Structure formats: C-alpha cells, structure tokens
Amino acid sequence: MIGNQKGNSEAGHLNLGAGRIVEQDVSIISREIKEGRFFKNSAFIAASAHVQKHKSAMHLMGLLSGSQSVHVEMKHLYAILRFLGSEGIEKVYLHLFTDGRDAPQHAAIKYLHRLQKQLLGNEQIATICGRFYAMDRNKRWERTEVAYDMLIKGKGFKVGSAEEGIIQAYNRQETDEFIKPTVITKKGKPIATIKDNDAVIFFNLRSDRARQLTKTFIQKDFNKKNPGSFNRGSMVRNLKFVAMTDFGPDLDHILTAYPSVDLPKTLPMVLKDYKQLYISETEKYAHVTF
C-alpha cells in the first residue's frame, strides 16, 4: 500500500490469505504512471479509439475523495485526464460520486477545487451524486436506480455548476455521502448523459462498491441476473466500458485496465487437503474468500 493510505479489509484478507505481502492495485498503478506505462494501457487506448471512431463522448465516473480513501486514488484520475488530452479527445465528461464516509462529511467542495485545477480545458463535470446511491453494494437497487437514471436520463436536481449542486445539497442538510443525484445543465438541458457509442472509464479501484452500478451498463440480461432489481429498460448500445481494476465475474464485454494477478500457493491452496469453511455476510464475502 502507498504510505498515506489506511488499511482496509480487502488488503488485510488478501495478505492473510496469501500468507505474504501482496502489492496492492493502488501501488501498481501509481508506479505505472510514474514509469509511463499507464499511458500505453491497451484498455485506455481502446476506449479512446472507440470515441474517435464514433465521434462520441468519453465519460469518467468514480469517487471524488481525498488521499485516505481505499476506493480511489485521485492522481490516477489526473493521469487519465492527461492521457485523454494527449489523445485529443474533445468531449470528456466527469460524473463524480461524493464521499463523506472515508472523508469528512463536508469536504466535497475542497476536493472539487483540487480536481478543477487538473482539468485541461475541454472537460466538463456533468453530474454529482453521493456514494450512498452510486456505490451501493447491498442490492439496495432503488439507490442504484436513481444514480443510473441520473447518468443515462439526466434525472435529478438541476443546477448550473457542480459547486452550486453541492451547496444546494448542504442547504437540504445532505452530507457528502448522501447528496442526491444532481445534473449540471446548460440552457436547461443536461451537459451530458451517457449515450449509445460512448465510452466510460470507471476509475474506482475496489470492486465491491463498483460492481452493482457497473452491472446496469454491462449485463444484457440484467433483470434476469439480478432478481429484485429495477426495470433498466434497453441497455446503452455499443458502449465501451473500462474498469480500472478487476470488478469481478458476470460483467460481459468489459475492458479491465489492470486485471487481477493470480497468486500461487495461497493459504487455502496450501490447506487444500483439509476441509475449510469461510463465513461472511454479503458486504465482505469477496474479501474473506480471497
């Protein structure tokens, strides 16, 4: 892990299960940026080529947070912005999920200003939404639904800027985690929604709070695979979707920038001749079963 990052259950169980120190995705990606290989990543290049071919838009979505989050490293987003700038992508839209859980409850404007200093000029912030809605992992599909409708249909509070949206949320007594879906508009219309032929890069690092929303974009038989979910309707067509890391199974046609690396001789493998029982609730099953 990088020096200023807090420990977390995923890292802990991974290292326990491996029986040795395992380098985390955040460290691997940060090193790739420093050494320049990040900017030659085949998943990012494919997304860029897709947008240029179809003269469509690139959407970047993920958590807006500080340096202590286990879900995101903002410097990775800044590197993506530099990559897209070097590729000459003209339509770049950001969809930001405010934190307030791994960060202070009213820090979104501070983090927004930090991000805005990294923008190169052609990027626009299109939506703002608390992670309570966009990053649910407990099959509370009504939360995911309002985030999806914001991204696809432009549904939510209408504001003229991201900062205005955050201030209005505070006036409604909403902290960062619970900011209701908010759409930035120009002349009364959303700046951008995710449409056919677009590309999406989901820059979160951890899969547990990214999978549920990702399924709504990727799975052709979404409602069949997710009983009790919402009526998504027809999926966005010809969408190039890139996950920063391995977001797990059942995600059709997704591109993964940094796939998981197989670990040989983990503790369960060493104990394979013995009966093993792993017990967890739905929130942590993926971590306990490494």
Backbone torsions as a table, in degrees:
resi	resn	phi	psi	omega
1	MET	NA	152.7	176.6
2	ILE	-71.4	156.0	-167.2
3	GLY	-59.3	-33.4	-174.3
4	ASN	-97.4	9.5	-175.6
5	GLN	-96.0	137.8	177.0
6	LYS	-70.9	153.3	173.1
7	GLY	-70.0	163.4	-179.1
8	ASN	-154.6	167.3	-174.2
9	SER	-64.3	-36.1	-179.1
10	GLU	-63.0	-49.5	-179.9
11	ALA	-64.4	-40.9	-178.9
12	GLY	-62.7	-50.0	-178.3
13	HIS	-69.1	-33.7	178.2
14	LEU	-62.8	-45.1	-179.2
15	ASN	-71.4	-36.0	175.6
16	LEU	-63.8	-46.3	-178.4
17	GLY	-66.7	-34.2	-179.7
18	ALA	-77.3	-25.5	-177.8
19	GLY	75.4	17.3	-179.3
20	ARG	-164.0	170.9	178.8
21	ILE	-72.7	129.1	178.9
22	VAL	-118.9	125.1	180.0
23	GLU	-65.9	133.1	-176.6
24	GLN	-83.1	158.4	-179.5
25	ASP	-55.3	-40.1	-176.7
26	VAL	-60.1	-39.6	179.6
27	SER	-70.8	-41.2	179.9
28	ILE	-61.4	-48.1	-177.4
29	ILE	-66.9	-40.8	179.3
30	SER	-61.7	-39.0	177.5
31	ARG	-67.2	-39.3	178.6
32	GLU	-61.1	-38.5	177.7
33	ILE	-64.3	-48.3	-178.2
34	LYS	-59.4	-37.5	-176.1
35	GLU	-92.7	-2.1	173.2
36	GLY	91.0	-9.9	-177.5
37	ARG	-70.9	-25.1	178.8
38	PHE	-54.6	-38.7	-174.2
39	PHE	-79.4	-1.0	175.5
40	LYS	-114.7	13.2	-177.5
41	ASN	-63.3	130.2	-173.5
42	SER	-64.9	-31.9	179.9
43	ALA	-67.7	-43.9	178.3
44	PHE	-65.8	-40.9	179.3
45	ILE	-63.3	-40.0	178.9
46	ALA	-64.6	-40.6	178.4
47	ALA	-65.0	-41.7	178.3
48	SER	-63.1	-45.3	179.9
49	ALA	-62.8	-37.7	179.1
50	HIS	-61.6	-46.4	-179.2
51	VAL	-65.2	-42.2	-179.5
52	GLN	-66.9	-38.0	179.4
53	LYS	-63.2	-42.4	-174.3
54	HIS	-97.3	0.7	-178.0
55	LYS	51.8	47.1	-174.9
56	SER	-112.9	-160.4	-172.8
57	ALA	-114.7	150.3	173.9
58	MET	-104.2	129.2	179.6
59	HIS	-116.0	130.4	176.1
60	LEU	-112.5	122.2	179.9
61	MET	-131.5	145.9	-179.9
62	GLY	164.2	-175.7	-174.1
63	LEU	-75.7	136.3	172.1
64	LEU	-100.5	110.2	-173.1
65	SER	-150.0	-171.4	179.1
66	GLY	-100.5	-156.3	-173.1
67	SER	-85.0	-6.8	-175.6
68	GLN	-96.9	-2.8	-174.9
69	SER	-72.4	140.3	174.8
70	VAL	-85.8	-9.8	-174.0
71	HIS	-96.5	-17.2	-173.8
72	VAL	-155.9	150.1	169.1
73	GLU	-122.8	111.4	-172.0
74	MET	-62.0	-27.1	178.4
75	LYS	-64.2	-25.4	175.9
76	HIS	-67.8	-41.1	176.4
77	LEU	-63.0	-42.5	179.5
78	TYR	-60.2	-37.9	178.7
79	ALA	-67.0	-38.1	176.5
80	ILE	-62.0	-41.2	178.3
81	LEU	-60.6	-41.5	178.5
82	ARG	-65.9	-39.9	178.0
83	PHE	-60.8	-47.9	-178.7
84	LEU	-64.7	-34.7	175.9
85	GLY	-63.3	-41.8	179.6
86	SER	-68.8	-24.3	178.9
87	GLU	-84.8	-9.3	179.4
88	GLY	75.2	25.0	178.8
89	ILE	-72.1	122.9	-172.9
90	GLU	-89.0	-33.2	-177.1
91	LYS	-108.3	100.6	179.7
92	VAL	-124.3	121.1	-176.6
93	TYR	-122.8	136.8	-178.6
94	LEU	-107.7	136.5	176.7
95	HIS	-122.1	108.1	-167.4
96	LEU	-106.8	132.6	178.4
97	PHE	-106.4	112.5	-174.9
98	THR	-74.0	149.9	-168.5
99	ASP	-90.4	-95.9	179.5
100	GLY	76.1	6.4	179.2
101	ARG	-119.3	-51.9	173.0
102	ASP	-94.6	8.7	-178.2
103	ALA	-144.6	166.5	177.3
104	PRO	-55.4	155.0	-172.2
105	GLN	-73.8	-17.3	-178.7
106	HIS	-130.4	46.6	-177.1
107	ALA	-105.8	0.7	-171.9
108	ALA	-61.2	-39.8	-178.7
109	ILE	-66.0	-39.8	177.2
110	LYS	-60.7	-45.7	179.7
111	TYR	-68.1	-33.9	177.5
112	LEU	-62.8	-44.1	179.8
113	HIS	-63.4	-38.5	176.7
114	ARG	-61.0	-43.7	179.8
115	LEU	-64.7	-43.9	-176.8
116	GLN	-60.2	-28.9	177.4
117	LYS	-69.1	-18.4	-178.9
118	GLN	-94.9	-8.7	-178.1
119	LEU	-71.9	142.5	-173.5
120	LEU	-95.0	-9.3	175.3
121	GLY	127.0	-31.1	-177.4
122	ASN	-100.6	-1.7	-180.0
123	GLU	-89.1	148.0	175.7
124	GLN	-135.2	141.3	174.6
125	ILE	-83.3	123.3	-172.7
126	ALA	-101.9	-35.5	-178.1
127	THR	-145.7	156.3	175.4
128	ILE	-133.7	138.0	-178.4
129	CYS	-158.7	139.5	176.5
130	GLY	-67.5	147.9	-178.8
131	ARG	-63.2	-21.9	176.5
132	PHE	-53.1	-36.4	-179.1
133	TYR	-92.2	-51.4	-170.6
134	ALA	-77.8	-20.9	-174.5
135	MET	-121.7	29.2	176.1
136	ASP	-64.9	144.9	179.4
137	ARG	-128.4	5.1	-172.5
138	ASN	-106.3	21.7	179.9
139	LYS	60.7	30.4	170.2
140	ARG	-87.1	77.8	-169.1
141	TRP	-63.8	-22.7	178.1
142	GLU	-64.9	-27.1	175.7
143	ARG	-73.9	-47.9	179.5
144	THR	-61.4	-35.7	-178.1
145	GLU	-60.6	-44.7	-177.3
146	VAL	-70.0	-31.7	175.6
147	ALA	-68.4	-43.3	178.4
148	TYR	-62.3	-44.3	179.6
149	ASP	-63.5	-33.4	175.0
150	MET	-63.9	-46.7	-175.2
151	LEU	-71.4	-36.5	-174.0
152	ILE	-96.4	-41.2	-172.4
153	LYS	-107.7	-5.8	-179.3
154	GLY	70.7	29.6	179.8
155	LYS	-88.4	138.9	178.8
156	GLY	145.7	-177.4	175.0
157	PHE	-63.1	139.7	-178.7
158	LYS	-102.7	129.0	-178.8
159	VAL	-139.6	168.2	-179.1
160	GLY	-91.0	-16.1	179.6
161	SER	-156.2	162.3	179.2
162	ALA	-63.7	-41.6	179.9
163	GLU	-63.0	-41.0	176.7
164	GLU	-60.4	-40.3	179.5
165	GLY	-62.5	-41.0	179.2
166	ILE	-67.5	-43.2	179.3
167	ILE	-62.0	-42.9	177.9
168	GLN	-62.3	-37.9	177.9
169	ALA	-63.9	-42.2	177.0
170	TYR	-61.8	-38.3	177.9
171	ASN	-65.4	-24.8	175.5
172	ARG	-87.3	7.3	180.0
173	GLN	68.4	28.6	176.1
174	GLU	-96.6	128.3	171.9
175	THR	-83.1	172.6	-172.1
176	ASP	-54.3	-41.8	-177.2
177	GLU	-61.5	-28.4	-170.1
178	PHE	-113.1	16.9	178.0
179	ILE	-61.3	124.2	-178.2
180	LYS	-70.8	152.6	-178.7
181	PRO	-48.1	127.9	-174.0
182	THR	-133.6	131.5	-174.6
183	VAL	-115.0	126.7	176.5
184	ILE	-83.0	131.1	-174.9
185	THR	-121.0	161.4	172.7
186	LYS	-137.3	122.0	-176.0
187	LYS	55.5	38.7	174.7
188	GLY	83.0	-1.6	-178.6
189	LYS	-118.1	146.4	177.7
190	PRO	-55.8	138.4	177.0
191	ILE	-57.6	-40.6	179.5
192	ALA	-164.7	143.4	165.9
193	THR	-126.0	163.4	-179.4
194	ILE	-80.6	123.0	-172.7
195	LYS	-123.7	172.8	175.0
196	ASP	-52.7	140.5	175.9
197	ASN	75.7	1.1	177.4
198	ASP	-78.8	177.0	173.6
199	ALA	-128.7	148.6	179.0
200	VAL	-128.5	134.5	168.5
201	ILE	-116.8	115.5	177.9
202	PHE	-94.3	106.9	-168.4
203	PHE	-92.0	7.9	172.3
204	ASN	-63.8	152.3	-178.6
205	LEU	-92.0	-41.8	-175.0
206	ARG	-89.6	145.6	-176.4
207	SER	-81.8	-28.7	-166.8
208	ASP	-61.4	-37.0	-179.9
209	ARG	-102.6	9.6	177.2
210	ALA	-109.7	-25.4	-172.8
211	ARG	-61.9	-44.3	-171.2
212	GLN	-63.4	-46.1	178.1
213	LEU	-68.3	-38.8	179.8
214	THR	-59.1	-39.3	-179.8
215	LYS	-56.4	-35.9	-176.5
216	THR	-64.8	-25.4	179.7
217	PHE	-92.1	-28.7	-165.2
218	ILE	-102.6	-39.1	-171.2
219	GLN	-79.9	121.6	179.3
220	LYS	-66.5	-41.3	178.5
221	ASP	-102.9	51.7	-174.6
222	PHE	-53.4	-51.4	-175.7
223	ASN	-67.4	-33.7	178.3
224	LYS	-69.7	-40.3	-177.9
225	LYS	-77.3	-18.4	-175.4
226	ASN	-128.1	75.6	179.6
227	PRO	-56.8	137.2	-179.2
228	GLY	87.7	-0.5	177.8
229	SER	-78.7	-176.7	-178.4
230	PHE	-91.4	165.9	178.7
231	ASN	-78.9	96.1	-176.2
232	ARG	-69.2	-32.5	-172.0
233	GLY	82.1	-162.9	-179.2
234	SER	-69.7	141.2	-178.4
235	MET	-79.9	159.2	176.3
236	VAL	-62.5	130.6	-175.0
237	ARG	-88.4	143.5	174.8
238	ASN	52.9	43.9	178.6
239	LEU	-91.1	126.4	174.9
240	LYS	-92.1	114.3	-173.1
241	PHE	-116.3	124.2	-179.4
242	VAL	-115.1	126.4	171.8
243	ALA	-98.9	138.1	-178.7
244	MET	-63.9	-41.0	178.4
245	THR	-129.2	-175.0	-179.3
246	ASP	-72.3	111.1	-179.5
247	PHE	-89.7	4.2	173.1
248	GLY	103.5	-174.9	-174.6
249	PRO	-78.5	175.4	174.6
250	ASP	64.2	27.0	177.3
251	LEU	-117.8	98.2	-172.3
252	ASP	-72.6	135.1	170.5
253	HIS	59.5	29.2	176.8
254	ILE	-88.7	145.5	172.9
255	LEU	-99.5	134.7	180.0
256	THR	-114.6	119.4	-177.8
257	ALA	-67.0	-41.3	-179.2
258	TYR	-131.2	86.4	-179.2
259	PRO	-63.8	158.6	176.4
260	SER	-65.4	147.1	176.9
261	VAL	-102.3	128.1	179.1
262	ASP	-64.0	134.9	179.0
263	LEU	-107.0	115.3	178.3
264	PRO	-78.3	155.8	172.9
265	LYS	54.3	48.3	173.0
266	THR	-75.2	169.1	-177.7
267	LEU	-57.4	-46.4	177.8
268	PRO	-61.1	-33.0	179.0
269	MET	-70.6	-38.2	178.2
270	VAL	-64.9	-33.4	-178.6
271	LEU	-95.7	20.8	-171.8
272	LYS	-61.6	-22.9	-179.8
273	ASP	-83.3	-1.3	179.4
274	TYR	-113.3	151.1	174.5
275	LYS	-68.8	136.5	-178.2
276	GLN	-129.0	142.5	178.5
277	LEU	-131.5	125.1	177.9
278	TYR	-116.9	124.1	-175.3
279	ILE	-118.8	130.2	178.0
280	SER	-160.5	161.3	171.4
281	GLU	-89.0	177.3	-170.5
282	THR	-63.4	-28.0	-175.4
283	GLU	-71.1	-29.6	-172.1
284	LYS	-120.6	7.8	-175.1
285	TYR	-59.1	-37.5	-177.1
286	ALA	-65.6	-31.9	-178.3
287	HIS	-78.8	-41.9	-176.9
288	VAL	-69.5	-26.1	-176.3
289	THR	-97.5	19.4	175.1
290	PHE	-60.7	NA	NA
